[in-house]
């Protein structure tokens, strides 16, 4: 696990970048619900949904409020470890955390009196978007719910802050780190991988998986892996997942590596099942099992989590790739 200094050192230049001037505004951004115009440089930044707060934090801005972590939070303080360390790095206290267990807490968001609300990676409905716009200008997704990749998350949210150039620098810094790690693990390049959303240990009759629209799958592609044909065929606009009957398990014959959430008990059940045991990846043991931990959380990549878990995640994929050979 990296220290705060090692993880965030590459952001030093970004964190001290001068704020955008008033002359850079208004900024208008196109998205799935139309356009949003940000009339002036926002000073009070709120975010909703998953990980959008990591963009302003990476750029040196502490939000006035953001969503409480609901997965991978080991100490139950509402913060993922890379967010905690970034707040410490910036010398900031934890701001108000929105409890989104039952949906967006509009009253809590409004109470922070934001100048802008960032939601580039989210599942906002039109009604939720319209409600939020009554509080402040909102930056939602461009293509579809929960399908915004980490690059687009940075670019959309940074644009709303008037920091498009700084956002591009951040993207380039993360890409450089990814390239460096891949260069040390060439065995994963060119292998095919699919990310299974969930396997029910009690019912393995259906295999559900993320499509190539999902950021988890795009991240595997960032790491040099390819999507198998079954995943590509299930990838249609507006959908981030697909499913197939386990009776058609042979459709996964070109899969080298499977990534999924679960533990050894799940793998044992999969290996014992008459249908799922026929998968080449199961026979080879080329499965990456993720838990409710930092690596499992960061398999859905975000600006702060990628540097934090990149080495560990790629090492697990490389181990599976060697078993697939």
KELUM-119672 format. One record per residue: residue in one letter; x, y, z of N, C-alpha, C, O in turn. Coordinates in steps of 0.02 Angstrom, whole numbers, plus 32768, in hexadecimal, padded with zeros to 4 digits. Layout:
N
AXYZXYZXYZXYZ...
REM end
This chain:
325
X802B7FC48000800080008000802C803E8000805C80438027X801D806D7FD5804680A87FCF803880D98007800180D98024X806A81028018805F81378048803F81728025803B81747FE8X802781A1804C800681DC802F8036820280028022821A7FCDX80758206801780A5822B7FEF80AF820A7FAC80B0822B7F78X80B781C77FAD80C381A37F6E808781A67F40808F81AE7F03X804C819F7F5C8010819D7F33800281E07F137FEF81E37ED9X800B82167F397FF382577F21802A82867F09801C82BF7EF7X8068826F7F09809E829C7EF6809482B87EB080A582F27EA2X807A828E7E83807382A47E3D803E82D97E35803882F77DFFX801682E67E697FE383197E667FFB835D7E7F7FD6838D7E7DX803983607E968050839D7EB7804583DA7E8C802D840D7EA3X805883D57E4C804F840E7E20800784217E177FF7845C7E14X7FDA83EF7E137F9483FD7E0B7F76841D7E497F4C844A7E44X7F8B84057E837F6D841D7EC17F7B84677ECD7F5484887EEFX7FB284817EB17FC284C77EBC7FB484F27E7E7FC9852B7E7AX7F9184D47E4D7F8184FA7E117F5485357E237F28852E7E4DX7F5F856F7E047F3585A97E147EEE859E7DFE7EE3857D7DCBX7EBD85B77E237E7885AF7E107E6885D27DCF7E8986027DBCX7E3585BA7DAD7E2085D97D6F7E0986207D7D7DEC862F7DB1X7E16864C7D4E7E0386917D587DBA869B7D457D9C86727D23X7D9F86D37D5B7D5986E27D4C7D4D86E77D017D1586DB7CE9X7D8286F87CDC7D7A87007C947D6E86BD7C707D5886BC7C37X7D7D86857C927D7486437C747D2B862D7C757D1A85FA7C58X7D0186527C967CBB86407C9D7C9086747C797CA586AD7C6FX7C5286607C667C2F86207C747C4B85E57C4C7C6885EE7C16X7C4185A97C677C54856B7C477C1485447C397BEA853C7C65X7C0D852C7BFB7BD185057BE97BE784BE7BD67C1584B57BAFX7BC4848D7BF27BD784467BE97B9984207BD07B6384247BEDX7BA283FA7B9A7B6D83D07B7F7B6D838D7BA37BA183727BB5X7B3183717BAE7B2B83317BD07AEA830E7BBC7AC683267B91X7ADB82D67BDD7AA282AD7BC97A5F82D07BD17A2F82BF7BAEX7A5B83027BFD7A1C83247C0A7A1883697BE879E8838E7BF3X7A4A837A7BC17A4A83BB7B9F7A8C83DF7BA97AC183C47B97X7A8A841A7BC47AC784407BD27AC384607C177A8D846E7C31X7AFD846A7C347B02848E7C747B3384C77C6B7B6A84BF7C52X7B1E85027C817B4A853D7C7F7B5D854E7CC67B3385597CF2X7B9E85517CD17BB985667D127BCB85AF7D0B7BFB85BF7CE7X7BA885DD7D2C7BB086247D1F7BF186437D3A7C0A86737D1DX7C0C86267D707C4986437D8E7C71860B7DAE7C5885D47DB7X7CB0861A7DBD7CDB85E67DDA7CBE85CE7E1C7CB785F67E4BX7CAD858E7E207C8F85747E5E7CC285717E977CFA85597E8EX7CAE85887ED07CD985847F0B7CC1854D7F3B7CE9852E7F5EX7C8085417F3B7C63850D7F667C4D84D47F397C1B84D97F15X7C72849D7F3C7C6884647F0F7C4A842A7F357C6884117F65X7C1084137F207BF183D77F3D7BF083A17F077BED83B07ECBX7BF183627F1C7BED832B7EEC7BBC82F77F077BB282F17F43X7B9D82D27ED97B70829B7EEC7B87825D7EC77BB0825F7E9AX7B6A82237EDC7B7981E27EBE7BC281CE7ECC7BE281E97EF9X7BDA81A07EA47C19817E7EB37C5681A37E987C5C81AC7E5CX7C8281B87EC47CC781CD7EB47CCF82107E907D0782237E82X7C9982337E827CA282737E607CCC82A47E897CED82D07E6EX7CC9829E7ECC7CF082CA7EF77D3B82C17EEE7D6282ED7F01X7D5082887ED17D97827D7EC97DB782AB7E957DF382B87E97X7D8E82C57E677DAA82F27E357DBF83357E547DF983497E4DX7D9283597E767DA983967E967DE0838A7ECA7E0E83B27ECFX7DDC83537EEF7E1183457F1F7E54833C7EFC7E8683577F13X7E5583187EC57E93830E7EA07EAE83507E857EEA83597E7DX7E80837F7E777E9483C17E5D7E9F83F47E947EA784307E87X7E9F83DD7ED37EAE840A7F0A7E74842E7F287E7E845E7F4EX7E36841A7F197DFA843A7F337DD6840B7F627DC883D27F50X7DC784227F9E7DA283FA7FCE7D5784087FC67D4284417FD1X7D2F83D77FB47CE783E37FAC7CC683F67FEF7CE083E68024X7C8E84187FEA7C68842980267C3D83EF803D7C2083F18074X7C3883BB80137C12838080257C15834D7FED7C1683607FB2X7C15830D7FFF7C1382D97FCC7BF682997FEA7BEB82958026X7BE982677FBF7BC7822A7FD47BF281FF80027C2E81F87FF8X7BD381E480357BF481B580627C038174803D7BD9815C8017X7C3E815880477C50811980287C2280E180437C1A80DB807FX7C0680BA80167BDA8084802B7BF4803F80177BD1800E801BX7C34803D80027C547FFE7FF17C9F80067FFA7CBB80397FE5X7CC07FD6801A7D087FD980227D1F8005805B7D5B80128061X7CF2801D80847D03804980BC7D13801F80F97CE7800E8120X7D52800D81027D677FDD81357D597FF5817C7D477FCE81A8X7D62803681887D5B805081CD7D19807481D87D0F8093820DX7CED807281A77CA9808D81AE7CA980D881BF7C7D80EF81E4X7CD980FD81A37CD9814581AE7CBD816B81727CBD81A98171X7CA4814581407C86816481057CB8817980D07CA68195809DX7CF9816A80DD7D2D817E80AE7D55814280987D66811780C1X7D65813E80587D93810C80407DDA812280507DE6815E8056X7E0980F480577E4B810780707E70813A80467E9381658062X7E68813880047E8A81687FDB7E6C81AF7FE27E8E81E17FD8X7E2C81B17FF37E0C81F27FFF7E24820E80427E3282498048X7E2881E380757E4181F980B67E87821680B17E96824B80CDX7EB281F3808C7EF7820B80867EFB824C805D7F268276806BX7ED08253802C7ED2829180057EBA82CC802F7ED68302802AX7E8882C280587E7282F780867EAA830980B67EB6834480C3X7ECD82D880D07F0682E580FC7F3C830B80D67F5A833A80F1X7F4882F780997F7B831780707F6B836180657F98838A8061X7F2B837080607F1683B580567F0A83DA80987EF884158098X7F1583B780D07F0B83D681117EC383E8811F7EB4841A813FX7E9583BF81067E4E83CE810B7E29839D81387E3B8362813DX7DF583B681597DC9838B81807D96836981517D8D837F8118X7D77833581697D44831481417D068340813D7CEA83548170X7CF0835081017CB3837980F97C75834F81067C7B83138111X7C3A836E81057BFC8347810D7BF7831080D97C07831A809EX7BE282D580EF7BDB829B80C37B91828C80B97B6C828680E9X7B7C8287807A7B37827A806A7B29822F806C7B4C8208804DX7AF6821B80917AE281D580947AB381C780597A7A81DE8058X7ACC81A080297AA581927FEC7A8A814B7FEC7A7B812F7FB7X7A85812C80277A6B80E8802B7A2580E1800F7A1480AD7FF3X79FD8115801579B981157FFB79B181477FC27979815E7FB4X79E781587FA179E581897F6C7A0581CA7F817A1B81D17FBAX7A0781FA7F547A27823A7F627A02825F7F9879C482657F97X7A2782797FC87A0B82A17FFE7A0C82EB7FE87A3C830F7FF6X79D782FF7FC779D583437FAB79DB83797FE079FB83AC7FD5X79BC836E801979BF83A0804F7A0783A880687A1D83E08075X7A2B8370806F7A70837480877A9C839880547AC783BF8066X7A90838B80147AB683AD7FDF7AA883F87FE27AD684217FDFX7A69840A7FE67A5684507FE77A74847480247A8684AF8020X7A798450805C7A93846E809A7ADC848380947AF384AD80BAX7B01846780647B47847A805B7B4E84B980307B8684D38028X7B1784D380167B1585107FEE7B4A850F7FB57B74853C7FB1X7B4784DD7F8A7B7A84D77F567B7085087F1D7B39851F7F0FX7BA885177EFC7BA7853E7EBE7BA185117E817B8E85267E4BX7BB284D17E8B7BAF849F7E567BA8845B7E757BBE844F7EADX7B88842C7E507B8183E77E667B9C83BA7E307B8383BA7DF7X7BD083947E417BF083687E107BD283227E157BCC83057E4BX7BBF83057DDB7BA082C37DDA7BAF82A07D987B83827D7D7DX7BEB82A87D7D7BFC828B7D3C7BF7823F7D3C7BE182227D0AX7C0A82207D737C0181D87D7A7BC781CC7DAB7BD081D47DE7X7B8E81BA7D907B5281B37DB97B1C818F7D927B2481807D56X7AE581837DB47AAB81667D937A7081957D967A36817F7D98X7A7D81D67D977A4882077D9E7A0F81FD7D6C7A1B81F37D31X79D381FF7D86799982017D5A798C824A7D4779A882777D65X796282547D15795382997D01793382BF7D3B794382FA7D46X7907829F7D6078E682C27D97791882D47DCE7914830A7DEBX794882A77DDC797B82B67E0D79A882F07DF579BA831C7E1CX79B882EE7DB579E083247D9979BC83677D9F79D983997DB4X797C83677D8D795683A67D90794E83BF7DD7794D83FC7DE2X794883927E07794483A77E4D798683C77E63798683FA7E85X79BD83A87E5079FE83C37E637A0B84067E437A2B84317E61X79F384107E0679FF84507DE479DD848B7E0879EF84C47DFEX79AC847C7E32798C84B07E5A79BA84C87E9379AF84FC7EB2X79ED849F7EA17A1D84B07ED57A5984D47EB87A6F85077ED2X7A7484B97E817AB084D67E617AB884B67E1C7A9884837E0EX7AE284D37DF17AF084B37DB07B0D846C7DBB7B3584617DE8X7AF6843D7D927B0883F77D9A7B2F83DF7D5C7B1C83EF7D24X7B6483B97D687B8A83997D327B7D834E7D357B9E832C7D5CX7B4D83337D0D7B3F82EC7D0D7B6882C87CD77B9682E57CBAX7B56828A7CCA7B7882627C977B6782797C517B35829B7C46X7B9182657C237B8682797BDD7B6282437BB57B3982537B8AX7B7282037BC27B5881CE7B987B2081A57BB87AEB819C7B99X7B29818E7BF57AF681657C147B06815A7C5E7B3E81677C73X7AD581437C847AE081387CCC7B1581047CDA7B1780CF7CBAX7B4181147D097B7580E77D217BA380CE7CEA7BBE80977CEFX7BAC80F47CB57BD880DD7C7F7C11810E7C717C3681057C41X7C1881407C9B7C4E81717C917C9081547CA87C9881417CE1X7CC081517C7A7D0381397C8C7D29816C7CB67D1481A57CBBX7D6181577CD37D8581837D007DA081C17CDC7DA481F77CF9X7DB381B97C9D7DCD81F37C787D9582277C6E7D9E82637C79X7D5A820D7C587D21823A7C4D7D0982587C8E7CF382927C8FX7D0C82327CC57CFA824E7D067D26828A7D177D0E82BE7D2DX7D6682827D0C7D9582B97D197D8682F47CEC7D81832D7D03X7D7F82E77CAB7D77831D7C7B7D3683447C857D3683827C81X7CFF83217C907CBF83437C9B7CC0836C7CDB7CAF83A87CDBX7CD4834D7D117CD483707D527D0683A97D537CF883DE7D6DX7D41839D7D357D7383D37D337D5B840D7D087D6984477D19X7D3983FE7CD27D1F84337CA87CED845F7CCE7CEE849C7CC7X7CC3843F7CF77C9384667D1E7CB584947D507C9A84C77D63X7CF284817D657D1884AA7D947D4184DF7D707D6385087D90X7D3F84DF7D2E7D69850D7D087DB184F87D087DDE85227D01X7DBE84B67D117E02849C7D167E0E84657CE37E2B84317CF3X7DF784717CA57DFE843E7C717E46842B7C657E5683F07C5DX7E73845C7C637EB9844E7C567ED884257C8E7EFE83F67C81X7EC784367CCC7EE084107D057EC583C97D047EE7839A7D18X7E8683C27CEC7E6A837F7CE67E8F83557CB47E9B83197CBFX7EA283727C7C7EC9834E7C4A7F0D83397C667F2483027C58X7F2C83657C8D7F6C83537CAC7F6483187CDC7F8F82EC7CDFX7F2C83177D007F1F82E07D2E7F16829E7D087F31826B7D1CX7EF082A17CD17EE682657CA77F2A824B7C8E7F37820F7C91X7F5382797C767F9482657C5C7FC182467C917FE582177C84X7FBE82607CCE7FE682467D057FD181FF7D177FFC81D37D22X7F9081F37D197F7781B07D2A7F88817F7CF17F9C81467CFEX7F7F81957CB37F9081697C7B7FD981557C7C7FEA811C7C6CX800581837C8F804D81747C93805A813F7CC8808481127CBDX803881437D00804181117D34802980CD7D1D8049809A7D2BX7FF080CB7CFB7FD5808C7CE18007806D7CB0801480317CB4X802180957C838051807B7C51808F805E7C7380A9802B7C5DX80A6807F7CA880E180687CCB80D580237CEB81007FF77CE8X809B801A7D0A808C7FDA7D2A80827FA37CF780997F6B7D00X805F7FB27CC080547F807C8D80967F677C70809E7F2C7C61X80C57F957C6781067F837C4B812A7F4F7C7581537F297C5CX811A7F4D7CB6813A7F1D7CE381117EDC7CE981267EAE7D0BX80D87ED97CC880AE7E9D7CC980957E8E7C8380587E8F7C77X80C17E807C5480AC7E757C0E80817E377C0580607E2F7BD1X80807E0A7C3780597DCC7C2F800E7DD77C2A7FEA7DAC7C13X7FF67E127C417FAD7E1D7C3E7F987E3B7BFC7F5D7E397BEAX7FC77E587BD77FB57E7B7B997F9D7E4A7B657FBE7E187B55X7F627E587B497F467E2E7B157F197DF67B2D7EF67DD67B06X7F1A7DE97B6F7EED7DB67B8A7EA57DD17B897E9B7E0E7B8BX7E747DA57B877E2E7DBA7B8A7E157DB37BD17E267D837BF4X7DEC7DE17BE67DD27DE17C2B7D8A7DFA7C2C7D787E267C06X7D627DDC7C577D1F7DF57C627D157E017CAD7D337DDF7CD7X7CEB7E317CBC7CDE7E437D027C977E2E7D127C667E4C7CFAX7C907DF97D397C4F7DDF7D4D7C347E0A7D867C577E167DB8X7BF67E217D7E7BDA7E4F7DB07BCE7E2D7DF27BDE7E477E27X7BB17DF27DEF7B9F7DD07E2C7B8E7D887E1D7B6A7D797DEEX7BA97D5B7E457B977D157E3F7B747D017E807B8F7D087EB6X7B377CE87E787B107CD37EB27B257C8B7EC37B187C5D7E9DX7B457C837EFD7B5E7C417F107B277C0E7F157B347BD27F11X7AE87C257F1C7AAF7BF77F217A907BE87EDE7A6B7BB77ED7X7A9E7C117EAB7A807C087E6A7AB07C1F7E347AB77C5B7E28X7AD17BF07E147B027C007DE07AE57BF57D9A7B0A7BE87D6AX7AA37BFA7D937A837BEC7D527A8A7C267D227A827C1E7CE5X7A9A7C627D3C7AA17C9D7D127AE47CBF7D227AF67CC87D5CX7B087CD27CED7B487CF67CF57B3B7D3F7CE17B2A7D4D7CA8X7B437D6C7D107B397DB47D027B7E7DD67D017BA97DC77D2AX7B877E037CD17BC87E227CC97BC17E6A7CB17B8D7E7D7C97X7BF67E917CBC7BF77ED67CA57C087ED87C5B7C327EB27C42X7BE67F057C377BF47F0D7BF07C307F3B7BE67C4B7F557C16X7C437F447BA87C7C7F6E7B997C6E7FB87BA57C9B7FE27BA0X7C2E7FC97BB67C1E800E7BC77C32801E7C0F7C3880597C21X7C3C7FEB7C387C477FF67C7F7C90800B7C8D7CBD7FF07C6DX7C9B80397CBB7CDF80507CCA7D0D80187CE27D4A801C7CD6X7CF37FE47D027D1D7FAD7D197D3C7F897CDD7D777F777CDEX7D137F7E7CAA7D2B7F5C7C6E7D5B7F8A7C477D8D7F737C2CX7D4A7FC97C447D777FF87C227DBB7FFB7C447DEE80037C24X7DBB7FF47C877DFA7FF47CAB7E247FB77C9A7E617FBB7C93X7E037F7D7C927E277F417C7D7E477F4E7C387E7F7F377C2BX7E237F717C0D7E3F7F827BCC7E7A7FB27BD37EAA7FAC7BADX7E767FE07C027EAE800D7C107EED7FE57C217F257FFA7C12X7EE27FAD7C427F1A7F847C5A7F327F527C267F5B7F277C35X7F187F577BE87F317F2D7BB27F097EEF7BA57F1C7EC67B7AX7ED17EE67BC87EA67EAB7BBF7E707EB97B8B7E617EF27B7CX7E547E847B6F7E217E8A7B3C7DDF7E6D7B547DDE7E3F7B7EX7DA87E867B3A7D667E6B7B4B7D567E307B1D7D5F7E357AE1X7D3F7DF87B397D2C7DBF7B107CED7DCD7AE77CCA7DFE7AF3X7CE07DA37AB67CAA7DAE7A887C667DB37AAA7C3D7DDD7A97X7C597D8A7ADD7C187D8A7AFE7C0B7DCD7B207BD27DE57B21X7C3F7DEC7B3A7C387E2E7B597C2B7E637B247C007E8E7B2EX7C4E7E5F7AED7C457E907AB77BFF7E8B7A9B7BE07EBE7A8BX7BE57E4F7A947BA27E477A797B6C7E627AA87B377E767A92X7B7B7E627AE97B4A7E7B7B1A7B507EC67B247B297EE47B49X7B7F7EE57B037B8B7F2D7B0B7B617F557ADB7B6F7F577A9FX7B2D7F747AF57B017F9E7ACC7AFC7FE27AEF7B057FE67B2CX7AED80177AC97AE9805A7AE87AB8805B7B227A8180407B1FX7ACD807B7B587AA280857B917AA1804B7BC37A8080507BF7X7AC580157BB47AC67FDC7BE27B0D7FCE7BF97B3B7FCC7BD0X7B167FC57C3A7B597FB87C547B617F707C6C7B947F607C8BX7B307F457C5E7B367EFF7C737B107ED27C437AE87EE87C1AX7B1E7E927C497AFC7E607C217AF87E1F7C487B147E1A7C7FX7AD67DED7C2E7AD27DAD7C507AC77D767C1D7AB17D827BE5X7AD97D397C317AD17D007C057AC47CC27C307ADE7CBD7C68X7A9B7C957C177A8D7C577C3C7ACD7C2E7C417AF47C2A7C12X7AD77C107C7C7B127BE67C857B117BAA7C567B457B8B7C4BX7AD67B997C3A7AD27B637C0A7AF87B747BC97B097B487BA2X7B047BB57BBF7B2A7BCB7B847B717BDF7B987B8E7C0D7B7CX7B8C7BBD7BC97BCD7BCD7BE57C047BCA7BB17C387BEA7BB9X7BF97BA37B7C7C2C7B9D7B487C387BDF7B247C6A7BE77B01X7C097C0E7B2C7C127C507B0D7C4E7C757B2B7C677CA57B0EX7C647C5E7B657C9E7C7D7B867CDF7C577B797D0F7C5C7B9FX7CE07C317B437D1B7C097B337D597C327B247D917C197B2AX7D4F7C727B117D897C9C7B017D9F7CC87B3C7DC77CF67B33X7D847CBB7B787D957CE37BB27DD27CC57BD57DD27C8B7BE8X7E067CEE7BDD7E427CD77C007E3E7CE37C4B7E557CBA7C72X7E217D1D7C5F7E1F7D317CA57DD97D487CB77DB97D6B7C90X7DC27D347CF27D837D4D7D0C7D927D757D4C7DB77D5E7D77X7D747DB07D507D797DD97D8D7D327DDD7DAA7D027DE87D86X7D2D7DD27DEB7CEB7DD57E0B7CF27DE37E557D297DE07E71X7CBA7DF07E757CB97DFC7EBD7CA87DBB7EE17C777D9A7ECFX7CCE7DAA7F137CC07D6E7F397CFF7D517F587D357D6C7F4FX7CF77D1A7F7D7D2F7CFA7F9F7D397CB37F897D1D7C9D7F57X7D617C8E7FB07D727C497F9E7D357C1D7F9C7D317BF17F71X7D047C297FC97CC87BFF7FC97CA37C047F867C897BD27F6DX7CA27C417F6A7C827C4A7F297CA77C237EF37C887C007ECAX7CE97C297EF27D107C067EBF7D077BBA7EC57D017B987E92X7D067BA07F027CFB7B597F0C7CB87B437EEF7CB27B0E7ED0X7C857B6D7EFA7C427B5C7EE17C427B5E7E947C237B337E75X7C627B8F7E787C667B957E2F7C8B7B597E117C777B3F7DDDX7CBF7B447E327CE77B0C7E197CC27ACA7E1E7CD07A9B7DF8X7C947AC57E4E7C6D7A877E577C307A847E2A7C167A4E7E1DX7C187ABD7E137BDB7ABF7DEB7BE67A9F7DA77C197AAA7D86X7BB57A777D917BBC7A517D537BC77A7E7D177BED7A6C7CE9X7BA67AB97D157BAB7AE57CDC7BE67B157CE07C107B187CB3X7BEA7B3A7D187C1F7B6C7D1D7C657B4D7D217C967B6E7D10X7C697B0F7D367CAB7AEF7D3A7CC97AE37CF57D047AD57CEFX7C9F7AE87CC07CB77ADD7C7C7CDC7B197C607CFD7B147C2CX7CD87B537C827CFC7B8D7C6A7D477B827C6E7D607B697CA0X7D6A7B957C397DB37B8E7C387DD37BB27C737E037B997C90X7DB97BED7C837DD67C147CB97DCE7BF17CFC7DF97BF77D28X7D977BCE7D057D8C7BAA7D447DBC7B6E7D487DD97B627D7DX7DC37B4A7D117DF17B127D107E387B287D207E5D7B057D43X7E4B7B627D067E8F7B7B7D107E987BA07D527ED07BAC7D68X7E607BB27D727E657BDA7DAF7E787C227DA07E927C457DCBX7E6A7C397D627E7C7C7C7D4D7E457CAE7D5F7E297CD07D34X7E367CB17D9F7E007CDC7DB87E1C7D0B7DEC7E3F7CF67E1AX7E0B7D4B7DE67E1F7D7D7E177DE27D8B7E427DB07DA67E2BX7DE67D777E827DAF7D817EB07DBA7DC07ED97DED7DC87EFAX7D8A7DED7ED57D8F7E2E7EF77D5F7E2F7F327D287E137F2FX7D757E4F7F687D4B7E547FA37D367E9C7FB17D427EC87F88X7D197EA67FEB7D057EE980017D427F0A80207D457F16805CX7D737F187FF57DB27F34800B7DC97F687FD97DA77F717FA6X7E017F8B7FE57E167FBF7FB57E1E7FA77F6D7E097FCB7F3FX7E3C7F6D7F637E457F557F1E7E017F467EFE7DF67F577EC4X7DD57F267F247D937F177F097D6C7F567EF87D497F587EC6X7D737F887F227D517FC87F167D6E7FEB7EDA7D4980057EB0X7DB07FED7ED57DD180137EA17DD37FEF7E5E7DED800A7E2DX7DB87FB27E5A7DB17F927E187D837FBD7DED7D877FBA7DAFX7D587FE47E0E7D3280197DEC7D5D80587DF27D5A807A7E26X7D8580687DC07DBB80997DC77DA480E17DD17D7480F77DB2X7DC781047DFC7DBA814A7E097DFD816F7E0E7E31814F7E15X7DFC81B17E097E3B81D67E077E6B81CA7E407EA881C77E35X7E5281C27E7D7E7E81B87EB67E8D816E7EC37EC1815D7EDEX7E5F81427EAF7E6880FB7EBF7E9980D97E907EBB80AA7EA5X7E9F80F07E527ECB80CE7E227F1380CB7E3C7F2F80957E3EX7F3181047E4F7F7680FF7E687F7C80D57EA77FAF80B57EB4X7F4780D47ECF7F4880B17F0F7F4D80657F077F7380447F2AX7F2780487ED77F227FFF7ED27F3F7FE37E927F3D7FA67E87X7F5A800C7E677F6F7FF67E257F9F7FBB7E287F967F897E05X7FD27FC07E5280037F8A7E587FE27F497E6F7FEF7F147E52X7FB97F4C7EA27F997F107EBD7F697EF17E8A7F697EB47E81X7F417F1B7E6A7F0F7F017E3B7F317EE07DFF7F1E7EA97DEBX7F637F007DE37F867EE47DAA7FAA7EA37DBD7FAD7E747D96X7FC57EA17DFA7FE77E647E117FB67E297E147FC87DF17E02X7F787E367E2A7F467E017E2C7F337DEA7DE57F2B7DAF7DD8X7F2B7E1B7DB87F1B7E0A7D737F547DE37D527F497DB57D2CX7F927DF77D627FCD7DD57D457FD07D8D7D5E7FE27D607D38X7FC07D817D9D7FC07D3E7DB87F8C7D137D937F9A7CDA7D82X7F517D2F7D877F1D7D0B7D627F337CFF7D1A7F257CCA7CFEX7F547D2F7CFC7F6B7D297CB77F9D7CF07CB07F9C7CCC7C7EX7FC87CE87CE17FF97CB17CDE7FD67C6D7CE27FEC7C3D7CC3X7FA07C6A7D097F7A7C2B7D0E7F547C1D7CCD7F457BE37CBEX7F467C517CA77F207C497C697F4C7C307C307F327C1B7BFCX7F8D7C327C387FBA7C207C027FC07BD47BFA7FE47BBC7BCE
REM end
